[in-house]
């Protein structure tokens, strides 16, 4: 190294060069002094200004949304004063604003969500597994994937029309079969009289099937996203150990994707709770004091097993429908009732969403890649 | 510039005799005139190589030379890549595994694989090792426990983990995870183990342990290892095969390849003139 330094000085004292060789050819002269104190350069000043303005704009949009939410919540809580009390959740609907409660809607929403989840989870996760894990990348699969996003954007009232045409009509056809008069001959040998079953056209199952259509695209998209986030190395390692594709999906991929899938499912269901439009389209009751199957408290779920079977085939109302109904009442005292209904709906939604957060937290703690 | 002499070749790990002419040994794997394509792009050209039973064969060559692709054809892991296609034959235990009648699940039980990046499942250490036997249908808890212990012993990991078999495999160090993956592969009772750069992501001490482990395992298993590290190839293998641009340039006893290669290309690569 010293042979390459003919001046004989050490490289360190030779400013602007490395091992004696100038860095930029002839411009080895001293460069002008640099100042790091802000405000010196006009260009830098305007750039810094722009950067600050941008940060403030972002901050403003966040807090503006928050402010709207706070005002909204405060207004609702203020309006609900006068009706929001424990008996609001234990009373069913009434023509008197002082007695009207949300119990029927609460139970209706409970049954709807229970069945919606039961239908949408297997179908949604199944389709996502097919699209992400099994299907080859064909034209048809690509068309399906693109259109899932379009389906998620379809207004829910359109699904209501579809539900009316398909599910409500089918329910009506089945109801006539079980009207107590129907007799079916079997192979001409003997005849069976179908027992009378109280099936309503606008029952919980019809509502749940329609809501399933509404949330299915979202459930599939969330499950797809969760499946995609599972590292491919896990699949390859499992296959290399002699596992079949089914074993790999069932034992490795789905457990690893479960936190994402369950969060997606819970958040979609909480969207379904707030849906009123498709249910109104189906002809759900707006004014009723009856809970599905006549079950009015959680305890009765255990003590009235016969009613348990009746509930899914019974007529229903749901929380958003009752809220909508109250808000249309001419009596101004119903404003407080509607506001109380919104508070209950919000509390239910927030509890469901916090369950999603807890599930995500605990399930993903076990999984570290 | 290093020159070719046996003095420059590092000592081998215990259990590996690099001068042995393995051509008399029965063959575990025989590739015959293998061509391989990703879509239109051909990556392997007429590769023929015999891997003797219970030996270590190292595949070396610059990046993109096709050595990993060749390794993955031996248990048909390339099937997972859409648009890949293969011509020629690979005989494993005398059967052509390219035959459509071959069940890849059975093949992969017989020909295990260890990857570059250790890929423990997010499960307990026990469940990781027991995974292969379980997917094959073994349910007996006692049988599984014995198997897990013997495989962890063979992979030289038992003493380190015997008190925490139920803790997550993710809590192990990188070198331990790789040995766990080897134990997991052993648990499916394979005869052949393919290793795709098993030590390239590990520190020198862990690499050393893996290399010694390879020396021990080759008494009972046929091992094919892809490596970028020529020192490693020369330490652990009986036979070395040099790939360049999709062609098998030369193969032979490791000591011969590293001291008297027949081809100029091999000599250039080994002495570090390119690659």
Interface residues (C-beta under 8 A of the other chain):
Chain A: X136 X137 X231 X233 X234 X236 X237 X238 X239 X240 X241 X242 X243 X244 X247 X251 X252 X255 X256 X366 X367 X368 X369
Chain B: X75 X77 X80 X82 X105 X106 X108 X109 X112 X113 X115 X117 X119 X121 X122 X131 X132 X135 X136 X168 X170 X181 X184 X185 X188
